[in-house]
Amino acid sequence: MRADLITIQQTLTPEAATVLNQSIAEATRRNHGHTTPLHVAATLLSSSSGFLRQACIKSHPNSSHPLQCRALELCFSVALERLPTTTTTTTSNLPLNNNVHAK
């Protein structure tokens, strides 16, 4: 049984709920029918304080260049552009992809 968004958000830390809300907003902005792990990863990477960005920078501390994270951001953006879009105008309550649900 799928939990609704409010139930999911209540189980998350404030930081995780913020990331999820930003991911949902990104999916809505792009007219995607679902919020997917790709949306979440892109959100984590695009945030200057995001965990994925920090991991990217720390993964190669001696050779890390600011453009490496930007290049990865662009790859995520291209992948998001390739996702199918919805034609409905009411995407305020996008369903979460099953992979995003807490288990």
C-alpha positions as CSV (number, residue, x, y, z in Angstrom):
1,M,0.0,0.0,0.0
2,R,1.4,3.4,-1.0
3,A,1.7,6.0,1.7
4,D,0.6,9.5,0.9
5,L,3.1,12.3,0.6
6,I,2.3,13.8,4.0
7,T,2.9,10.5,5.8
8,I,6.2,10.1,4.0
9,Q,7.3,13.6,4.8
10,Q,6.5,13.1,8.5
11,T,9.0,10.3,8.7
12,L,11.8,12.3,7.2
13,T,14.3,14.7,8.8
14,P,13.6,18.3,8.0
15,E,16.6,18.3,5.6
16,A,15.4,15.2,3.8
17,A,11.8,16.6,3.6
18,T,13.3,19.8,2.0
19,V,15.2,17.8,-0.6
20,L,12.0,15.8,-1.4
21,N,9.9,19.0,-1.7
22,Q,12.6,20.5,-4.0
23,S,12.6,17.3,-6.1
24,I,8.8,17.4,-6.4
25,A,9.0,21.0,-7.4
26,E,11.6,20.2,-10.1
27,A,9.5,17.3,-11.4
28,T,6.5,19.7,-11.5
29,R,8.5,22.4,-13.3
30,R,9.5,19.9,-15.9
31,N,6.0,18.5,-16.3
32,H,7.1,15.0,-15.3
33,G,4.4,12.6,-14.2
34,H,6.4,11.2,-11.3
35,T,9.1,12.3,-8.9
36,T,11.9,9.8,-9.4
37,P,15.3,9.1,-7.7
38,L,16.8,11.0,-10.6
39,H,15.0,14.2,-9.5
40,V,16.2,13.6,-5.9
41,A,19.8,13.0,-7.1
42,A,19.7,16.2,-9.3
43,T,18.4,18.2,-6.3
44,L,21.1,16.8,-4.0
45,L,23.8,17.7,-6.6
46,S,22.5,21.2,-7.4
47,S,22.4,22.4,-3.8
48,S,25.6,24.0,-2.8
49,S,25.3,22.3,0.6
50,G,23.9,19.0,-0.9
51,F,25.3,15.7,0.2
52,L,25.9,14.5,-3.4
53,R,27.8,17.7,-4.2
54,Q,30.0,17.3,-1.1
55,A,30.6,13.7,-2.0
56,C,31.6,14.7,-5.5
57,I,34.1,17.2,-4.2
58,K,35.5,14.8,-1.5
59,S,35.8,11.9,-3.9
60,H,38.9,13.2,-5.5
61,P,40.3,15.9,-3.2
62,N,43.6,16.3,-5.0
63,S,42.1,16.6,-8.5
64,S,38.7,17.9,-7.7
65,H,37.8,20.8,-10.0
66,P,34.6,22.9,-9.5
67,L,33.6,22.1,-13.1
68,Q,33.5,18.4,-12.4
69,C,30.4,18.8,-10.3
70,R,29.0,21.2,-12.9
71,A,29.5,18.6,-15.6
72,L,27.7,16.0,-13.5
73,E,24.9,18.5,-13.0
74,L,24.6,18.9,-16.8
75,C,24.5,15.1,-17.2
76,F,21.6,14.9,-14.7
77,S,19.8,17.8,-16.5
78,V,20.1,16.0,-19.9
79,A,18.8,12.8,-18.3
80,L,15.9,14.7,-16.8
81,E,15.1,16.3,-20.1
82,R,14.8,12.8,-21.6
83,L,12.1,11.7,-19.1
84,P,8.5,11.7,-20.5
85,T,6.4,14.7,-19.7
86,T,2.7,14.9,-18.9
87,T,0.2,16.9,-20.8
88,T,-2.0,17.7,-17.8
89,T,-1.9,21.2,-16.4
90,T,-2.6,20.1,-12.8
91,T,0.7,18.5,-11.5
92,S,0.5,20.0,-8.0
93,N,0.3,16.5,-6.4
94,L,2.7,14.4,-8.5
95,P,2.9,10.8,-7.4
96,L,6.2,9.6,-6.1
97,N,7.9,6.9,-8.0
98,N,8.0,3.6,-6.0
99,N,11.8,3.9,-5.8
100,V,11.4,7.2,-3.8
101,H,9.0,5.7,-1.2
102,A,10.4,4.9,2.2
103,K,10.5,1.1,2.8
